[in-house]
Amino acid sequence: MTQNPYSPQSQQQPTPQPSPPLADQPMNIYPAPGSYGGVYPGLQARKPSWPIVVGIISLCVAGLFGLMTIVGLLMNVLGLGNVQQREMMASMPDWFHPYQWIGGLFTIATYVVLAIGGVMLLKRRRAARTLHVAYALMGILMAIVGLVVMITMMNHMPLPPNAPPQAQAMLKPIMAIGAIFGMVFALAYPTFVLIWFTRPKVAQHIQTWTR
């Protein structure tokens, strides 16, 4: 017997099937915009930590080398040092003593700029990039000038009179190698700062900070 499709029995709704357990449901692993991992909607992504790391390094470099520069200037003013150092300073040309003061004050100003830039970087201010780039250019200029002055000074440094001839012949090449290594050390952080803060990705990220 054929069932009538319009009868009340045939129009009954199908029984709903129970939903699978929550553990068996697929999870959205693709993060939606403005969410963190697609699991916690609305939770913003964490801020990058490089401003804290670079800011702390900048403050340490500025504090350490700035203090060393100030101590060096004070030693020159007070005439401290051993007899050999005082004799070497007396043998320097006349232009070297004004250079010491100008170079020392310029070095201190360079590290002051770096220290302020480090503070601005920890606060995530846009001025941090400008200050760090200014420090990098000042530091590179300072290192190049220092190398030229060091090479010039080697021609005026008196050799120890009691040293054997072989030692006297090796003294200036050793000093030249030391000057080159000193320049590489002096250029290390300014070069890193200049490369890092001129990267387009870093510059675009800093533009999102407050002034």
VOGU-3710 file (C-alpha; in Angstrom, 3 decimals, decimal comma):
1> mtqnpyspqs> 0,000/0,000/0,000  1,396/3,356/-1,037  1,648/5,965/1,707  -0,034/9,279/1,039  2,677/12,002/1,014  0,166/14,517/2,322  -0,789/12,504/5,360  0,240/13,794/8,828  2,633/10,876/9,281  4,662/11,797/6,195
11> qqqptpqpsp> 4,993/15,509/7,167  6,752/14,847/10,473  10,164/16,615/10,855  13,290/14,397/10,933  14,845/13,823/14,292  17,925/16,173/14,728  21,245/14,395/15,148  23,351/15,306/18,216  26,363/17,526/17,475  29,809/15,949/17,855
21> pladqpmniy> 31,737/16,582/21,044  33,704/19,839/21,271  37,021/17,975/21,136  36,051/16,480/17,737  35,149/19,828/16,158  37,761/21,368/13,820  39,645/24,366/15,199  40,342/27,459/13,140  44,122/27,611/13,068  44,310/30,656/10,806
31> papgsyggvy> 44,418/33,927/12,766  41,819/36,471/11,885  42,836/40,142/11,581  43,231/41,669/15,018  43,224/38,315/16,794  45,983/36,245/18,368  46,361/32,847/16,720  42,662/32,689/15,861  41,982/31,243/19,317  41,463/34,398/21,383
41> pglqarkpsw> 39,652/36,925/19,187  40,304/40,553/20,015  43,646/39,922/21,717  46,267/42,051/19,959  49,653/40,646/18,972  52,530/41,303/21,332  54,771/44,306/20,733  58,251/43,551/19,399  60,947/43,418/22,058  63,829/44,819/20,013
51> pivvgiislc> 63,278/48,431/21,187  63,917/47,321/24,774  67,035/45,328/23,843  68,565/48,027/21,623  67,580/50,769/24,066  69,326/49,080/26,978  72,447/48,442/24,867  72,498/52,100/23,810  72,288/53,269/27,408  75,097/50,910/28,458
61> vaglfglmti> 77,369/51,964/25,578  76,692/55,650/26,199  77,270/55,373/29,946  80,446/53,282/29,771  82,297/55,051/26,973  81,032/58,476/27,967  82,426/57,955/31,456  85,753/56,749/30,039  85,982/59,895/27,903  85,295/62,165/30,874
71> vgllmnvlgl> 87,923/60,389/32,979  90,455/60,748/30,153  89,831/64,479/29,892  90,175/64,910/33,649  93,460/63,022/33,632  94,806/65,379/30,968  93,665/68,443/32,920  95,164/67,237/36,196  98,338/65,987/34,529  97,937/62,444/35,808
81> gnvqqremma> 99,817/59,509/34,342  103,321/58,125/34,509  106,497/59,833/33,353  106,530/58,077/29,979  102,988/59,198/29,198  103,796/62,804/30,097  106,922/62,715/27,914  104,923/61,303/25,021  102,291/64,033/25,375  105,048/66,681/25,460
91> smpdwfhpyq> 106,437/65,362/22,159  103,100/65,738/20,356  102,646/68,601/17,860  100,943/71,816/18,927  97,658/70,990/17,198  97,219/67,776/19,192  96,326/69,413/22,512  93,388/71,482/21,112  92,292/68,353/19,262  92,142/66,470/22,545
101> wigglftiat> 89,667/68,969/23,961  87,590/69,319/20,805  87,576/65,590/20,180  86,778/64,819/23,815  83,846/67,239/23,936  82,562/65,946/20,592  82,790/62,388/21,894  80,852/63,281/25,034  78,169/64,986/22,922  77,959/61,856/20,756
111> yvvlaiggvm> 77,260/59,632/23,746  74,771/62,120/25,182  72,824/61,871/21,913  72,967/58,079/22,170  71,781/58,108/25,787  68,791/60,304/24,956  68,045/58,085/21,979  68,129/55,024/24,225  65,600/56,582/26,595  63,329/57,557/23,689
121> llkrrraart> 63,621/54,031/22,320  62,510/52,498/25,613  59,522/54,860/25,541  58,841/53,960/21,879  59,019/57,512/20,602  59,680/58,444/16,992  62,600/60,675/17,967  64,582/57,547/18,904  65,282/56,769/15,252  66,526/60,290/14,473
131> lhvayalmgi> 68,774/60,345/17,529  70,259/56,922/16,818  70,981/57,790/13,179  72,617/61,044/14,321  74,737/59,115/16,821  75,765/56,622/14,135  76,943/59,354/11,765  78,775/61,169/14,561  80,371/57,932/15,750  81,568/56,962/12,271
141> lmaivglvvm> 83,054/60,428/11,752  84,730/60,253/15,161  86,262/56,840/14,414  87,679/57,929/11,040  89,184/61,120/12,448  90,602/59,178/15,387  92,341/56,731/13,058  93,919/59,563/11,046  95,134/61,261/14,226  96,494/57,983/15,588
151> itmmnhmplp> 98,504/57,330/12,433  99,856/60,889/12,545  100,788/60,532/16,201  102,889/57,451/15,510  105,386/59,622/13,616  105,852/61,834/16,678  106,001/59,175/19,378  109,523/58,701/20,760  110,849/55,168/20,693  112,277/53,686/23,899
161> pnappqaqam> 116,043/54,372/23,784  116,966/51,168/25,586  114,897/48,903/23,334  116,765/46,611/20,900  116,684/47,598/17,213  114,395/44,715/16,287  111,837/45,807/18,889  112,000/49,390/17,654  111,372/48,209/14,089  108,322/46,205/15,184
171> lkpimaigai> 106,824/48,890/17,420  105,157/51,036/14,764  103,601/48,125/12,825  102,167/46,817/16,085  100,767/50,260/16,868  99,271/50,470/13,369  97,544/47,105/13,812  96,244/48,257/17,190  94,884/51,436/15,613  93,053/49,445/12,930
181> fgmvfalayp> 91,515/47,100/15,494  90,548/50,118/17,575  88,782/51,648/14,606  86,898/48,407/13,884  85,784/48,307/17,530  84,757/51,970/17,431  82,754/51,435/14,231  80,929/48,308/15,400  77,944/49,786/17,219  77,498/52,932/15,067
191> tfvliwftrp> 77,477/50,765/11,931  74,920/48,375/13,436  72,711/51,278/14,519  72,882/52,935/11,096  71,982/49,708/9,276  69,214/48,754/11,723  67,392/52,080/11,840  67,540/52,639/8,073  65,777/49,348/7,342  62,382/50,096/5,725
201> kvaqhiqtwt> 60,557/47,630/7,974  61,969/49,223/11,138  61,279/52,739/9,865  57,660/51,861/9,068  57,174/50,310/12,497  58,596/53,387/14,256  56,142/55,605/12,354  53,341/53,946/14,352  54,804/55,246/17,630  53,912/58,494/19,336
211> r> 56,010/61,573/18,779
//
